Amino acid sequence: MRPFRFGAVVREAESGKAWAEKARRLEGAGFDVLLVPDHLVGPRFAPIAALTAAACATDRLRVGTLVFANDFRHPAVLAKEAATLDLLSGGRLEAGIGTGWMAGDYAGAGMALETPGVRVERLQEAIAVLKGLWGDGPFQFEGRHYRIDGLDQWPKPLQRPHPPLVLGGGGPRVLRLAAEQADVVNIGMRVKRDGSGPDRKDGGLEAFLDKLRHVRAAAGDRYAHLELGTSVVQMGGARKAEESWSAVDSSSLDETPQVLLGTHHDIVDKLRYWRDEHDISYFVVHNERDLPIFGPVVEELATARG
């Protein structure tokens, strides 16, 4: 049984000092990972600079993305940036990557939002390039979307063979890719084909359990080595008027570990259930407003980590 791990998505701060203080507060509260998203629109810091600053302000806290949008960077560029960050942080990077999906990002930057199939295929090639460039010696790759001709980058990541690779999603193609290639799988909601937000038809307990079954089947012998996680999008004693990410109604998720309502003990019991019965051991608080509620949960479950 895997130990619990806890992460928090943090998007911005009013200054470098305030950002460093947020990172130190997370570390002091017992969180394991500070995560940033990767979007071109909205009040969000850029990942590489934000994660570097957070790593410099802390000693133990790991830093990562939920997740890099593959379409924003050539994987050779991301491989070098990530390896440098892993080295400078003392081996504390968790490299989350996804296809990119938010229509506003693409429209605002004048980029084409291609079909999910094309984006997943491109992501699959990008993962091969990342792992190859993080390895030893020159790397050669010839794909439909990327071509690498004997490139040997330095520095190499401090974590070997590479930083933990995190893939998240809710669609079957991404979940299959995650099961086959990732170290950490973050189970989420499927997004609409037009990039307008999460698919409201994808909520509910059975849909969540079906994703877990899909990951287990696709992973095969790798399953024992995978870490399974999910994002917590609602917390507290009662439903908040402000809904969860991208304005999706989270009421359909109440039976899943993505919504944690009730008392402190209710939340602790629910997390223990999902870890013990369904192997979900990594929980990410998606909204900063929920951190005061989740802090005592992290403190209580810390003894269950080892």
Contacts in CASP RR format, 6 or more apart in sequence:
PFRMAT RR
TARGET T0000
AUTHOR 0000-0000-0000
METHOD contacts of the structure
MODEL  1
MRPFRFGAVVREAESGKAWAEKARRLEGAGFDVLLVPDHLVGPRFAPIAA
LTAAACATDRLRVGTLVFANDFRHPAVLAKEAATLDLLSGGRLEAGIGTG
WMAGDYAGAGMALETPGVRVERLQEAIAVLKGLWGDGPFQFEGRHYRIDG
LDQWPKPLQRPHPPLVLGGGGPRVLRLAAEQADVVNIGMRVKRDGSGPDR
KDGGLEAFLDKLRHVRAAAGDRYAHLELGTSVVQMGGARKAEESWSAVDS
SSLDETPQVLLGTHHDIVDKLRYWRDEHDISYFVVHNERDLPIFGPVVEE
LATARG
1 275 0 8 1.000
1 276 0 8 1.000
1 281 0 8 1.000
2 227 0 8 1.000
2 275 0 8 1.000
2 279 0 8 1.000
2 281 0 8 1.000
2 282 0 8 1.000
3 281 0 8 1.000
3 304 0 8 1.000
3 305 0 8 1.000
3 306 0 8 1.000
4 271 0 8 1.000
4 275 0 8 1.000
4 281 0 8 1.000
4 282 0 8 1.000
4 283 0 8 1.000
4 301 0 8 1.000
4 302 0 8 1.000
4 304 0 8 1.000
4 305 0 8 1.000
5 32 0 8 1.000
5 33 0 8 1.000
5 227 0 8 1.000
5 281 0 8 1.000
5 282 0 8 1.000
5 283 0 8 1.000
5 305 0 8 1.000
6 30 0 8 1.000
6 31 0 8 1.000
6 32 0 8 1.000
6 33 0 8 1.000
6 282 0 8 1.000
6 283 0 8 1.000
6 284 0 8 1.000
6 285 0 8 1.000
6 294 0 8 1.000
6 298 0 8 1.000
6 301 0 8 1.000
7 26 0 8 1.000
7 31 0 8 1.000
7 32 0 8 1.000
7 33 0 8 1.000
7 34 0 8 1.000
7 35 0 8 1.000
7 282 0 8 1.000
7 283 0 8 1.000
7 284 0 8 1.000
7 285 0 8 1.000
8 26 0 8 1.000
8 31 0 8 1.000
8 33 0 8 1.000
8 34 0 8 1.000
8 35 0 8 1.000
8 284 0 8 1.000
8 285 0 8 1.000
8 288 0 8 1.000
8 291 0 8 1.000
8 294 0 8 1.000
9 35 0 8 1.000
9 36 0 8 1.000
9 37 0 8 1.000
9 66 0 8 1.000
9 231 0 8 1.000
9 284 0 8 1.000
9 285 0 8 1.000
9 286 0 8 1.000
9 287 0 8 1.000
9 288 0 8 1.000
10 22 0 8 1.000
10 23 0 8 1.000
10 26 0 8 1.000
10 34 0 8 1.000
10 35 0 8 1.000
10 36 0 8 1.000
10 54 0 8 1.000
10 288 0 8 1.000
11 36 0 8 1.000
11 37 0 8 1.000
11 43 0 8 1.000
11 44 0 8 1.000
11 45 0 8 1.000
11 288 0 8 1.000
12 19 0 8 1.000
12 43 0 8 1.000
12 44 0 8 1.000
12 45 0 8 1.000
13 19 0 8 1.000
13 21 0 8 1.000
13 22 0 8 1.000
13 45 0 8 1.000
16 53 0 8 1.000
19 45 0 8 1.000
19 50 0 8 1.000
19 53 0 8 1.000
19 54 0 8 1.000
19 57 0 8 1.000
20 53 0 8 1.000
20 54 0 8 1.000
20 56 0 8 1.000
20 57 0 8 1.000
21 57 0 8 1.000
22 34 0 8 1.000
22 54 0 8 1.000
23 34 0 8 1.000
23 53 0 8 1.000
23 54 0 8 1.000
23 57 0 8 1.000
23 58 0 8 1.000
23 61 0 8 1.000
24 57 0 8 1.000
24 58 0 8 1.000
26 34 0 8 1.000
26 58 0 8 1.000
26 61 0 8 1.000
26 291 0 8 1.000
27 58 0 8 1.000
27 59 0 8 1.000
27 60 0 8 1.000
27 61 0 8 1.000
29 291 0 8 1.000
29 295 0 8 1.000
29 298 0 8 1.000
29 299 0 8 1.000
30 295 0 8 1.000
30 298 0 8 1.000
30 299 0 8 1.000
30 302 0 8 1.000
31 61 0 8 1.000
31 295 0 8 1.000
31 298 0 8 1.000
32 61 0 8 1.000
32 62 0 8 1.000
33 61 0 8 1.000
33 62 0 8 1.000
33 63 0 8 1.000
33 64 0 8 1.000
33 94 0 8 1.000
33 284 0 8 1.000
34 51 0 8 1.000
34 54 0 8 1.000
34 58 0 8 1.000
34 61 0 8 1.000
34 62 0 8 1.000
34 63 0 8 1.000
34 64 0 8 1.000
35 63 0 8 1.000
35 64 0 8 1.000
35 65 0 8 1.000
35 66 0 8 1.000
35 94 0 8 1.000
35 284 0 8 1.000
36 44 0 8 1.000
36 45 0 8 1.000
36 47 0 8 1.000
36 50 0 8 1.000
36 51 0 8 1.000
36 64 0 8 1.000
36 65 0 8 1.000
36 66 0 8 1.000
37 44 0 8 1.000
37 47 0 8 1.000
37 65 0 8 1.000
37 66 0 8 1.000
37 67 0 8 1.000
38 44 0 8 1.000
38 47 0 8 1.000
38 65 0 8 1.000
38 67 0 8 1.000
38 68 0 8 1.000
38 69 0 8 1.000
38 72 0 8 1.000
38 100 0 8 1.000
39 69 0 8 1.000
39 102 0 8 1.000
39 105 0 8 1.000
40 72 0 8 1.000
40 104 0 8 1.000
40 105 0 8 1.000
40 108 0 8 1.000
40 109 0 8 1.000
41 102 0 8 1.000
41 104 0 8 1.000
41 105 0 8 1.000
41 108 0 8 1.000
47 64 0 8 1.000
47 65 0 8 1.000
47 68 0 8 1.000
48 81 0 8 1.000
48 85 0 8 1.000
51 63 0 8 1.000
51 64 0 8 1.000
51 65 0 8 1.000
51 85 0 8 1.000
51 89 0 8 1.000
51 93 0 8 1.000
52 85 0 8 1.000
52 88 0 8 1.000
52 89 0 8 1.000
54 61 0 8 1.000
54 63 0 8 1.000
55 61 0 8 1.000
55 63 0 8 1.000
55 85 0 8 1.000
55 88 0 8 1.000
55 89 0 8 1.000
55 90 0 8 1.000
55 92 0 8 1.000
56 88 0 8 1.000
61 92 0 8 1.000
62 92 0 8 1.000
62 93 0 8 1.000
62 94 0 8 1.000
63 85 0 8 1.000
63 89 0 8 1.000
63 92 0 8 1.000
63 93 0 8 1.000
63 94 0 8 1.000
64 93 0 8 1.000
64 94 0 8 1.000
64 95 0 8 1.000
64 96 0 8 1.000
64 166 0 8 1.000
65 94 0 8 1.000
65 95 0 8 1.000
65 96 0 8 1.000
65 97 0 8 1.000
65 166 0 8 1.000
66 96 0 8 1.000
66 166 0 8 1.000
66 168 0 8 1.000
66 186 0 8 1.000
66 231 0 8 1.000
66 284 0 8 1.000
67 96 0 8 1.000
67 97 0 8 1.000
67 98 0 8 1.000
67 166 0 8 1.000
67 167 0 8 1.000
67 168 0 8 1.000
67 186 0 8 1.000
68 78 0 8 1.000
68 95 0 8 1.000
68 96 0 8 1.000
68 97 0 8 1.000
68 98 0 8 1.000
69 98 0 8 1.000
69 99 0 8 1.000
69 100 0 8 1.000
69 101 0 8 1.000
69 105 0 8 1.000
70 97 0 8 1.000
70 98 0 8 1.000
70 99 0 8 1.000
70 100 0 8 1.000
70 119 0 8 1.000
70 122 0 8 1.000
70 123 0 8 1.000
70 126 0 8 1.000
71 99 0 8 1.000
71 100 0 8 1.000
71 106 0 8 1.000
71 111 0 8 1.000
71 119 0 8 1.000
71 122 0 8 1.000
72 100 0 8 1.000
72 105 0 8 1.000
73 81 0 8 1.000
74 146 0 8 1.000
75 125 0 8 1.000
75 126 0 8 1.000
75 127 0 8 1.000
75 129 0 8 1.000
75 130 0 8 1.000
75 133 0 8 1.000
75 146 0 8 1.000
76 129 0 8 1.000
76 133 0 8 1.000
76 146 0 8 1.000
76 148 0 8 1.000
76 151 0 8 1.000
76 153 0 8 1.000
78 97 0 8 1.000
78 126 0 8 1.000
78 130 0 8 1.000
79 129 0 8 1.000
79 130 0 8 1.000
79 132 0 8 1.000
79 133 0 8 1.000
79 134 0 8 1.000
79 153 0 8 1.000
80 133 0 8 1.000
80 153 0 8 1.000
82 93 0 8 1.000
82 95 0 8 1.000
82 130 0 8 1.000
82 157 0 8 1.000
82 163 0 8 1.000
83 133 0 8 1.000
83 134 0 8 1.000
83 153 0 8 1.000
83 155 0 8 1.000
83 156 0 8 1.000
83 157 0 8 1.000
84 155 0 8 1.000
85 93 0 8 1.000
86 92 0 8 1.000
86 93 0 8 1.000
86 157 0 8 1.000
86 158 0 8 1.000
86 159 0 8 1.000
86 163 0 8 1.000
87 155 0 8 1.000
87 156 0 8 1.000
87 157 0 8 1.000
87 158 0 8 1.000
90 158 0 8 1.000
91 157 0 8 1.000
91 158 0 8 1.000
91 159 0 8 1.000
91 163 0 8 1.000
93 157 0 8 1.000
93 159 0 8 1.000
93 163 0 8 1.000
94 163 0 8 1.000
94 164 0 8 1.000
94 166 0 8 1.000
94 184 0 8 1.000
95 130 0 8 1.000
95 162 0 8 1.000
95 163 0 8 1.000
95 164 0 8 1.000
95 165 0 8 1.000
95 166 0 8 1.000
96 165 0 8 1.000
96 166 0 8 1.000
96 167 0 8 1.000
96 168 0 8 1.000
96 184 0 8 1.000
97 123 0 8 1.000
97 126 0 8 1.000
97 127 0 8 1.000
97 130 0 8 1.000
97 165 0 8 1.000
97 166 0 8 1.000
97 167 0 8 1.000
98 123 0 8 1.000
98 167 0 8 1.000
98 168 0 8 1.000
98 169 0 8 1.000
98 174 0 8 1.000
99 116 0 8 1.000
99 119 0 8 1.000
99 120 0 8 1.000
99 122 0 8 1.000
99 123 0 8 1.000
99 174 0 8 1.000
100 119 0 8 1.000
101 119 0 8 1.000
101 191 0 8 1.000
101 195 0 8 1.000
101 197 0 8 1.000
102 195 0 8 1.000
102 197 0 8 1.000
103 113 0 8 1.000
103 194 0 8 1.000
103 195 0 8 1.000
103 196 0 8 1.000
104 195 0 8 1.000
105 111 0 8 1.000
106 112 0 8 1.000
106 113 0 8 1.000
107 113 0 8 1.000
113 194 0 8 1.000
113 195 0 8 1.000
115 193 0 8 1.000
116 173 0 8 1.000
116 193 0 8 1.000
117 173 0 8 1.000
120 173 0 8 1.000
120 174 0 8 1.000
120 177 0 8 1.000
121 144 0 8 1.000
121 145 0 8 1.000
122 145 0 8 1.000
122 146 0 8 1.000
123 174 0 8 1.000
123 177 0 8 1.000
124 177 0 8 1.000
124 181 0 8 1.000
125 141 0 8 1.000
125 143 0 8 1.000
125 144 0 8 1.000
125 145 0 8 1.000
125 146 0 8 1.000
126 145 0 8 1.000
126 146 0 8 1.000
127 165 0 8 1.000
127 177 0 8 1.000
127 181 0 8 1.000
128 141 0 8 1.000
129 139 0 8 1.000
129 141 0 8 1.000
129 146 0 8 1.000
129 148 0 8 1.000
130 162 0 8 1.000
130 165 0 8 1.000
131 161 0 8 1.000
131 162 0 8 1.000
131 165 0 8 1.000
132 139 0 8 1.000
132 141 0 8 1.000
133 139 0 8 1.000
133 148 0 8 1.000
133 151 0 8 1.000
133 153 0 8 1.000
134 156 0 8 1.000
134 157 0 8 1.000
134 161 0 8 1.000
134 162 0 8 1.000
134 163 0 8 1.000
135 156 0 8 1.000
135 161 0 8 1.000
135 162 0 8 1.000
136 156 0 8 1.000
137 152 0 8 1.000
138 150 0 8 1.000
138 151 0 8 1.000
138 152 0 8 1.000
139 148 0 8 1.000
139 150 0 8 1.000
139 151 0 8 1.000
139 152 0 8 1.000
140 148 0 8 1.000
140 149 0 8 1.000
140 150 0 8 1.000
141 147 0 8 1.000
141 148 0 8 1.000
157 163 0 8 1.000
164 183 0 8 1.000
164 184 0 8 1.000
164 227 0 8 1.000
165 181 0 8 1.000
165 182 0 8 1.000
165 183 0 8 1.000
165 184 0 8 1.000
166 182 0 8 1.000
166 183 0 8 1.000
166 184 0 8 1.000
166 185 0 8 1.000
166 186 0 8 1.000
167 174 0 8 1.000
167 177 0 8 1.000
167 178 0 8 1.000
167 181 0 8 1.000
167 182 0 8 1.000
167 184 0 8 1.000
167 185 0 8 1.000
167 186 0 8 1.000
168 174 0 8 1.000
168 175 0 8 1.000
168 178 0 8 1.000
168 182 0 8 1.000
168 185 0 8 1.000
168 186 0 8 1.000
168 187 0 8 1.000
168 188 0 8 1.000
169 175 0 8 1.000
169 178 0 8 1.000
169 186 0 8 1.000
169 187 0 8 1.000
169 188 0 8 1.000
169 189 0 8 1.000
169 190 0 8 1.000
170 187 0 8 1.000
170 188 0 8 1.000
170 189 0 8 1.000
170 190 0 8 1.000
170 191 0 8 1.000
170 202 0 8 1.000
170 211 0 8 1.000
171 190 0 8 1.000
171 211 0 8 1.000
172 214 0 8 1.000
175 185 0 8 1.000
175 187 0 8 1.000
175 211 0 8 1.000
175 214 0 8 1.000
175 215 0 8 1.000
175 218 0 8 1.000
176 214 0 8 1.000
176 218 0 8 1.000
178 185 0 8 1.000
178 215 0 8 1.000
179 185 0 8 1.000
179 214 0 8 1.000
179 215 0 8 1.000
179 216 0 8 1.000
179 217 0 8 1.000
179 218 0 8 1.000
179 219 0 8 1.000
179 220 0 8 1.000
179 222 0 8 1.000
179 223 0 8 1.000
179 226 0 8 1.000
180 218 0 8 1.000
180 219 0 8 1.000
180 222 0 8 1.000
182 226 0 8 1.000
183 225 0 8 1.000
183 226 0 8 1.000
183 227 0 8 1.000
184 226 0 8 1.000
184 227 0 8 1.000
184 228 0 8 1.000
184 229 0 8 1.000
184 282 0 8 1.000
185 215 0 8 1.000
185 226 0 8 1.000
185 227 0 8 1.000
185 228 0 8 1.000
185 229 0 8 1.000
186 229 0 8 1.000
186 230 0 8 1.000
186 231 0 8 1.000
186 282 0 8 1.000
186 284 0 8 1.000
187 208 0 8 1.000
187 211 0 8 1.000
187 212 0 8 1.000
187 215 0 8 1.000
187 228 0 8 1.000
187 229 0 8 1.000
187 230 0 8 1.000
187 280 0 8 1.000
188 211 0 8 1.000
188 230 0 8 1.000
188 231 0 8 1.000
188 258 0 8 1.000
189 198 0 8 1.000
189 199 0 8 1.000
189 202 0 8 1.000
189 203 0 8 1.000
189 248 0 8 1.000
190 198 0 8 1.000
190 199 0 8 1.000
190 202 0 8 1.000
191 197 0 8 1.000
191 198 0 8 1.000
191 199 0 8 1.000
192 198 0 8 1.000
192 199 0 8 1.000
197 246 0 8 1.000
197 248 0 8 1.000
198 245 0 8 1.000
198 246 0 8 1.000
198 248 0 8 1.000
200 248 0 8 1.000
200 249 0 8 1.000
200 252 0 8 1.000
203 252 0 8 1.000
203 253 0 8 1.000
203 256 0 8 1.000
204 252 0 8 1.000
204 253 0 8 1.000
204 255 0 8 1.000
204 256 0 8 1.000
205 255 0 8 1.000
205 256 0 8 1.000
208 253 0 8 1.000
208 256 0 8 1.000
208 257 0 8 1.000
208 258 0 8 1.000
209 278 0 8 1.000
212 228 0 8 1.000
212 278 0 8 1.000
212 279 0 8 1.000
212 280 0 8 1.000
215 223 0 8 1.000
215 226 0 8 1.000
215 228 0 8 1.000
216 223 0 8 1.000
219 226 0 8 1.000
227 281 0 8 1.000
227 282 0 8 1.000
228 278 0 8 1.000
228 279 0 8 1.000
228 280 0 8 1.000
228 281 0 8 1.000
228 282 0 8 1.000
229 280 0 8 1.000
229 281 0 8 1.000
229 282 0 8 1.000
229 283 0 8 1.000
229 284 0 8 1.000
230 256 0 8 1.000
230 257 0 8 1.000
230 258 0 8 1.000
230 280 0 8 1.000
230 282 0 8 1.000
230 283 0 8 1.000
230 284 0 8 1.000
231 245 0 8 1.000
231 258 0 8 1.000
231 284 0 8 1.000
231 285 0 8 1.000
231 286 0 8 1.000
232 257 0 8 1.000
232 258 0 8 1.000
232 259 0 8 1.000
232 260 0 8 1.000
232 283 0 8 1.000
232 284 0 8 1.000
232 285 0 8 1.000
232 286 0 8 1.000
232 290 0 8 1.000
232 294 0 8 1.000
233 244 0 8 1.000
233 245 0 8 1.000
233 250 0 8 1.000
233 253 0 8 1.000
233 258 0 8 1.000
233 259 0 8 1.000
233 286 0 8 1.000
233 287 0 8 1.000
234 240 0 8 1.000
234 243 0 8 1.000
234 244 0 8 1.000
234 250 0 8 1.000
234 253 0 8 1.000
234 258 0 8 1.000
234 259 0 8 1.000
234 260 0 8 1.000
234 261 0 8 1.000
234 290 0 8 1.000
235 259 0 8 1.000
235 260 0 8 1.000
235 261 0 8 1.000
235 267 0 8 1.000
235 285 0 8 1.000
235 287 0 8 1.000
235 290 0 8 1.000
235 293 0 8 1.000
235 294 0 8 1.000
236 260 0 8 1.000
236 261 0 8 1.000
236 262 0 8 1.000
236 267 0 8 1.000
236 290 0 8 1.000
236 293 0 8 1.000
237 261 0 8 1.000
237 262 0 8 1.000
237 263 0 8 1.000
238 261 0 8 1.000
238 262 0 8 1.000
239 250 0 8 1.000
239 251 0 8 1.000
239 261 0 8 1.000
243 249 0 8 1.000
243 250 0 8 1.000
244 250 0 8 1.000
244 286 0 8 1.000
244 287 0 8 1.000
245 286 0 8 1.000
245 287 0 8 1.000
250 258 0 8 1.000
250 259 0 8 1.000
253 259 0 8 1.000
254 261 0 8 1.000
257 270 0 8 1.000
257 271 0 8 1.000
257 274 0 8 1.000
257 280 0 8 1.000
257 283 0 8 1.000
260 266 0 8 1.000
260 267 0 8 1.000
260 270 0 8 1.000
260 271 0 8 1.000
261 267 0 8 1.000
264 296 0 8 1.000
264 297 0 8 1.000
264 300 0 8 1.000
267 293 0 8 1.000
267 297 0 8 1.000
268 297 0 8 1.000
268 300 0 8 1.000
268 301 0 8 1.000
271 283 0 8 1.000
271 297 0 8 1.000
271 301 0 8 1.000
272 301 0 8 1.000
272 304 0 8 1.000
274 280 0 8 1.000
275 281 0 8 1.000
285 291 0 8 1.000
285 294 0 8 1.000
END
